[in-house]
Amino acid sequence: MGEVKGKVEGQEAQKQPTYEELKNYCNQLMMQRNQIANQLNQVTNVVNKLPWLFEVVKNQSSFNPTFVKLCVEEIETIMTPPPAEENKDTDKK
């Protein structure tokens, strides 16, 4: 049984990541976290801005027609889903 226990401990020692591997993994996680935080900030900004754009459209008599038109265009841009991406393999051909 001593041999089996020694093999298991040896396997666990081999599976342990090195300091550099852990450091690289942490850096990757930090970069992912920053990207997700940026995306969240963008969505939050849009969600906060959208009600104000609708208020401009509702009260368009109080605003310059050019400004109202810009607000309507921005609402349309926000509310229109992005086009579906086609298979990237067909784009390369």
TORFIRO-364107 format. One line per field, with one value per residue (C-alpha): residue number from 0; z, y, x. Coordinates in Angstrom, 2 decimals. Layout:
<tortors>
nr = NUM|...
up = Z|...
north = Y|...
east = X|...
</tortors>
This chain:
<tortors>
nr = 0|1|2|3|4|5|6|7|8|9|10|11|12|13|14|15|16|17|18|19|20|21|22|23|24|25|26|27|28|29|30|31|32|33|34|35|36|37|38|39|40|41|42|43|44|45|46|47|48|49|50|51|52|53|54|55|56|57|58|59|60|61|62|63|64|65|66|67|68|69|70|71|72|73|74|75|76|77|78|79|80|81|82|83|84|85|86|87|88|89|90|91|92
up = 0.00|0.54|-3.18|-4.15|-1.75|-3.13|-6.70|-5.81|-4.05|-7.02|-9.44|-7.31|-7.26|-11.05|-11.43|-9.32|-11.60|-11.36|-10.06|-13.61|-14.82|-11.96|-12.65|-16.36|-15.48|-13.09|-15.76|-18.24|-15.70|-14.95|-18.67|-19.05|-16.02|-17.46|-20.80|-19.11|-16.89|-19.98|-21.71|-18.62|-18.50|-22.15|-21.61|-18.47|-20.36|-23.10|-20.58|-18.78|-21.99|-23.69|-21.44|-22.04|-25.79|-25.56|-23.48|-26.22|-28.79|-26.54|-26.05|-29.49|-29.69|-27.06|-29.05|-32.30|-35.09|-36.04|-32.48|-32.38|-35.62|-34.16|-31.08|-33.20|-35.26|-32.09|-30.70|-33.96|-33.81|-30.23|-30.82|-34.07|-33.44|-35.08|-38.29|-37.79|-38.54|-41.30|-41.11|-41.14|-43.42|-46.24|-45.83|-46.36|-49.69
north = 0.00|2.31|2.16|3.13|6.07|7.22|7.10|9.14|11.78|11.87|12.41|15.24|16.90|16.76|18.35|21.39|24.43|26.44|29.99|31.33|29.33|30.69|34.21|33.90|32.49|35.39|37.89|36.26|36.39|40.06|40.90|39.00|40.79|44.18|43.36|42.26|45.36|47.58|45.81|46.23|49.94|50.33|48.56|50.59|53.82|52.83|51.77|55.10|57.13|55.49|56.95|60.45|59.92|58.88|61.97|64.17|62.45|62.77|66.49|67.22|70.60|71.83|70.85|71.69|69.38|68.42|67.31|65.33|63.61|62.66|61.23|59.18|57.84|56.91|55.12|53.20|52.25|51.04|49.13|47.46|44.15|43.73|41.70|37.99|37.02|34.50|31.57|32.94|30.13|31.45|34.95|33.62|31.92
east = 0.00|2.96|3.71|0.17|0.18|3.53|2.23|-0.86|1.22|3.61|0.71|-0.68|2.73|2.90|-0.54|0.38|0.85|4.02|4.11|4.50|1.48|-0.60|0.63|-0.27|-3.68|-4.33|-3.31|-5.69|-8.52|-7.80|-7.91|-11.20|-12.62|-11.62|-13.24|-16.46|-16.45|-16.06|-18.94|-21.09|-20.28|-21.26|-24.58|-25.24|-24.59|-27.02|-29.68|-29.33|-29.35|-32.33|-35.06|-33.68|-33.74|-37.39|-38.16|-36.71|-38.93|-42.00|-41.37|-40.02|-41.74|-39.28|-36.21|-34.51|-35.82|-32.27|-31.58|-34.82|-33.88|-30.48|-32.19|-34.60|-31.70|-29.82|-32.88|-33.20|-29.53|-29.82|-33.06|-31.94|-30.18|-26.80|-26.80|-26.24|-22.69|-22.36|-20.02|-16.47|-15.33|-17.52|-16.02|-12.49|-13.33
</tortors>
